[in-house]
Amino acid sequence: MEIPGLLGELGILAEHESFITAIVPGVIRFRDGAKSVRLAVGVGFVEVKDGGRVVILCERALTADEVDKGEAKTKLGAVNKKLDAYSGAISTATYRDLETERAWLSAQLAV
């Protein structure tokens, strides 16, 4: 399993040590038997429990079939324009919200 973490991709294998961490918008990849599964996810948390059980709690998630790529591209273009025109401090909530939305839309296109 691969999960988008705060400092980069997290790889989780069977019998992984238990932990809890935040996740950022991106793509989660895992196997369901022989099938490879990809999900676009928003911000949230992942918990790996004893025995290899993984619990993901995120604000939103979509499978590839649920993504409207045309709409995501249009919205991403609008967010990029807002970020290009942004002149405030990068520590403001407005900037962080735009960056989070850009990452979420990019994840939808990547899934």
matplotlib code that plots the C-alpha trace (Angstrom):
import matplotlib.pyplot as plt

x = [0.0, 1.2, -0.2, 0.5, 2.0, 3.0, 6.7, 6.2, 4.8, 4.4, 4.8, 3.0, 3.7, 2.2, 3.0, 4.0, 4.7, 1.6, 1.4, -0.9, -0.1, -1.7, -2.2, -2.4, -4.5, -3.1, -3.5, -3.7, -2.6, -3.2, -4.0, -7.3, -6.3, -4.9, -6.6, -4.7, -6.9, -6.2, -8.2, -7.9, -8.1, -8.3, -6.7, -7.1, -5.4, -4.1, -3.7, -1.8, -2.9, -1.3, -1.8, -1.5, -5.0, -5.1, -7.8, -8.0, -10.1, -10.2, -12.5, -13.2, -12.3, -13.1, -12.4, -11.2, -14.8, -16.2, -13.9, -15.2, -11.8, -13.2, -14.6, -11.4, -9.3, -11.5, -11.4, -7.7, -7.2, -9.2, -7.3, -4.0, -5.0, -5.9, -2.6, -0.7, -2.5, -2.1, 0.0, -0.5, 1.6, 1.9, 1.1, -2.5, -5.5, -6.5, -3.2, -3.3, -6.9, -5.9, -2.9, -5.1, -7.7, -5.0, -3.6, -7.1, -7.8, -4.4, -5.1, -8.4, -6.6, -3.8, -6.2]
y = [0.0, 3.5, 6.6, 10.3, 11.5, 14.9, 14.3, 12.1, 8.7, 6.1, 2.5, 0.0, -3.7, -6.7, -6.8, -3.1, -1.5, 0.3, 4.1, 7.0, 9.9, 12.6, 12.2, 14.9, 15.0, 12.5, 8.9, 5.8, 2.6, -0.9, -4.4, -6.2, -9.8, -9.7, -6.3, -3.0, -0.2, 3.5, 6.2, 9.9, 11.1, 14.4, 15.3, 12.9, 10.3, 6.8, 4.3, 1.0, -1.4, -4.5, -7.4, -5.1, -3.6, -0.2, 2.4, 5.6, 8.5, 11.3, 14.2, 12.9, 10.0, 9.0, 6.0, 6.6, 5.8, 8.6, 11.3, 13.8, 14.6, 17.5, 19.2, 18.5, 20.0, 23.1, 23.6, 23.0, 25.7, 28.2, 27.3, 27.7, 31.1, 32.2, 30.9, 32.7, 36.0, 35.5, 38.1, 37.5, 35.6, 31.8, 31.2, 32.4, 30.1, 31.3, 30.2, 26.8, 26.2, 26.9, 24.6, 21.9, 22.2, 22.1, 18.9, 17.3, 18.1, 16.9, 13.6, 13.2, 13.5, 11.1, 8.4]
z = [0.0, -0.8, 0.9, 0.4, 3.7, 4.9, 4.0, 1.0, 0.0, 2.8, 2.0, 4.2, 4.0, 5.7, 9.5, 9.5, 12.8, 14.3, 13.8, 13.1, 10.8, 8.7, 5.0, 2.3, -0.9, -3.3, -4.6, -2.4, -4.1, -2.8, -3.9, -3.3, -4.1, -7.6, -8.4, -8.1, -6.6, -6.8, -4.9, -5.0, -1.3, 0.5, 3.8, 6.7, 8.8, 8.4, 11.2, 10.9, 13.6, 15.0, 12.5, 9.5, 9.5, 7.9, 8.7, 6.6, 7.6, 5.1, 4.2, 0.7, -1.7, -5.3, -7.4, -11.0, -12.2, -10.0, -11.3, -13.9, -15.5, -17.6, -14.5, -12.5, -15.3, -15.5, -11.7, -11.6, -14.2, -12.1, -8.9, -10.7, -11.9, -8.4, -7.1, -9.8, -9.0, -5.2, -3.6, 0.2, 2.6, 2.0, 5.7, 5.3, 5.3, 1.9, 0.3, 2.2, 1.0, -2.6, -2.4, -0.8, -3.5, -6.2, -4.7, -4.5, -8.1, -9.2, -7.3, -9.2, -12.5, -11.4, -10.3]

ax = plt.figure().add_subplot(projection="3d")
ax.plot(x, y, z, "-o")
ax.set_aspect("equal")
plt.show()
